[in-house]
Amino acid sequence: MADRGTANQPLNNEPWWKEKLEELENFKKVQLSALEDLVSVNSLFTIAIFLGLSFASPTQQSLDNRPECAPGVNMGKRLVMYEVVSFACFLLSSLVAKSLKLFINFQNTKDDLDISRGNEYQAIKPGRGFMILLSVLASTLGVVFLTLSMVDVVQIKIGKMSCGIHETQAAVVSLSTIWLSLSSFIYLLL
């Protein structure tokens, strides 16, 4: 009589947990790759932050000659504050992602698979899921504050939005539309 597979013993005589272990290993590789990409993107954003900080000069004058359109000291202070908060968010995101990456690398995949529970296993444990969510949220907040600081850089260079300068408004609207809307949608949902 031919061998038939059962729930506990598949037809190819390999235990069910070997297949699940392979699935977990593949999922582990995907997680590590995603975390590495997140850290790389955060590094690029951090470079943008330091470039923005170089524009935070108290003697900076806008291209508009009207005195009421010149950037004030408060705008320069706000620019520095947005840059520092953005940097802190990217740093938090990168540190959490790197810590999680180390944890995933050092943890044995067999520990994730509870053989006594049959075919049930949990690919993302609650602690890891929270850390991934924290890293993504911190990075997203960093992007928001970086965008706000870029708006201030545009106002410092071209002139205040409140003066009705077309170039300033066009730059801020396109920045907000393209950067925040489209990029954040792609970054968060894909």
C-alpha positions in Angstrom: 0.0 0.0 0.0 1.3 3.4 -0.9 2.3 5.9 1.7 -0.2 8.7 2.3 0.6 12.0 3.9 -1.1 12.9 7.2 -1.4 16.2 9.0 1.6 15.3 11.2 3.6 13.5 8.6 3.6 14.9 5.0 3.9 12.6 2.0 7.6 13.4 1.4 8.4 12.1 4.9 9.8 15.5 6.0 8.4 16.8 9.2 6.0 19.8 8.8 8.2 22.1 10.9 11.1 22.0 8.3 8.8 23.7 5.8 7.7 26.3 8.4 11.3 26.9 9.5 12.2 27.6 5.9 9.3 30.1 5.6 10.5 31.8 8.8 14.1 32.0 7.5 12.8 33.7 4.3 10.6 36.1 6.4 13.7 36.9 8.5 15.7 37.8 5.4 12.9 40.2 4.3 12.7 41.8 7.7 16.5 42.3 7.8 16.5 43.8 4.3 13.6 46.2 5.1 15.4 47.4 8.3 18.6 47.9 6.4 16.7 50.0 3.8 15.1 52.0 6.5 18.4 52.9 8.1 19.8 53.8 4.7 16.9 56.2 4.0 17.3 57.7 7.4 21.0 58.4 6.6 20.1 60.2 3.5 17.6 62.3 5.4 20.1 63.1 8.0 22.4 64.5 5.3 19.6 66.8 4.2 19.2 67.9 7.8 22.8 69.1 8.1 22.5 70.8 4.7 19.4 72.6 6.1 21.3 73.6 9.2 23.9 75.3 7.1 21.2 77.7 5.9 20.3 78.8 9.4 22.2 82.0 9.5 20.9 85.0 11.4 22.3 87.4 8.8 20.5 85.6 5.9 18.5 87.9 3.6 15.8 86.8 1.2 15.9 87.5 -2.5 12.9 89.9 -2.1 13.9 93.5 -1.3 10.9 94.4 0.8 11.7 94.6 4.5 8.4 93.0 5.6 9.3 89.9 3.5 12.7 89.4 5.1 12.9 86.4 7.4 12.9 87.1 11.0 15.0 85.6 13.8 12.0 83.5 14.9 12.0 81.8 11.5 15.7 80.9 11.8 15.1 79.6 15.3 12.1 77.5 14.1 14.2 76.1 11.3 16.8 74.9 13.7 14.1 73.4 16.0 12.5 71.5 13.1 15.9 70.3 12.0 16.9 69.1 15.5 13.5 67.3 16.1 13.8 65.7 12.6 17.3 64.5 13.4 16.1 63.1 16.7 13.3 61.2 15.0 15.7 59.8 12.3 18.2 58.8 15.0 15.5 57.1 17.1 14.3 55.2 14.0 17.8 54.1 13.0 18.7 53.0 16.5 15.5 51.0 17.0 16.0 49.4 13.5 19.6 48.6 14.1 18.8 47.1 17.5 16.0 45.0 16.0 18.3 43.9 13.2 20.9 42.7 15.8 18.2 40.9 17.7 16.8 39.1 14.6 20.3 38.2 13.5 21.3 36.6 16.9 18.0 34.9 17.6 17.6 31.3 16.5 14.8 30.9 14.1 13.8 27.5 15.7 12.9 29.5 18.8 10.1 31.2 16.9 8.5 27.8 16.0 6.6 26.1 18.8 6.5 22.5 17.7 4.1 21.6 20.5 1.4 23.8 18.9 1.3 22.0 15.6 1.2 24.1 12.5 0.7 27.4 14.4 3.5 29.8 14.4 3.9 33.5 14.7 6.1 35.3 12.1 6.0 38.7 13.9 6.0 38.6 17.6 4.3 41.6 19.4 7.6 43.0 20.7 9.2 43.0 17.2 6.0 44.3 15.7 6.1 47.3 18.1 9.7 48.0 17.4 9.1 48.0 13.6 6.1 50.2 14.1 8.1 52.6 16.3 10.9 52.8 13.8 8.6 53.5 10.9 6.6 56.1 12.9 9.7 57.9 14.0 11.0 58.0 10.5 7.7 59.3 9.2 7.7 62.1 11.9 11.2 62.9 10.9 10.0 63.3 7.3 7.2 65.7 8.4 9.6 67.9 10.4 12.2 67.8 7.6 9.5 69.0 5.2 8.5 71.8 7.6 12.2 72.9 7.9 12.5 72.9 4.1 9.5 75.2 3.9 11.4 77.6 6.3 14.5 77.3 4.1 12.5 78.3 1.1 11.0 81.2 2.9 14.4 82.3 4.2 15.9 82.2 0.7 13.0 83.5 -1.4 10.8 85.4 1.0 7.9 84.8 3.4 4.8 83.1 2.1 2.7 85.8 3.8 4.1 88.4 1.3 2.3 86.6 -1.6 5.5 85.8 -3.5 4.5 83.5 -6.3 7.8 81.6 -6.3 7.7 80.9 -2.6 4.1 79.7 -2.8 4.8 77.5 -5.8 7.9 75.9 -4.1 6.0 75.2 -0.9 2.9 73.8 -2.6 4.9 71.5 -4.9 7.1 70.4 -2.0 4.1 69.6 0.1 2.2 67.9 -2.7 5.1 65.8 -4.1 7.1 65.2 -0.9 4.5 64.7 1.8 1.6 63.3 -0.2 3.0 61.1 -2.9 6.3 60.1 -1.3 4.8 59.4 2.1 2.0 57.3 0.5 4.6 55.2 -1.4 6.9 55.0 1.6 4.3 53.9 4.1 2.0 51.7 2.0 4.4 49.9 -0.3 
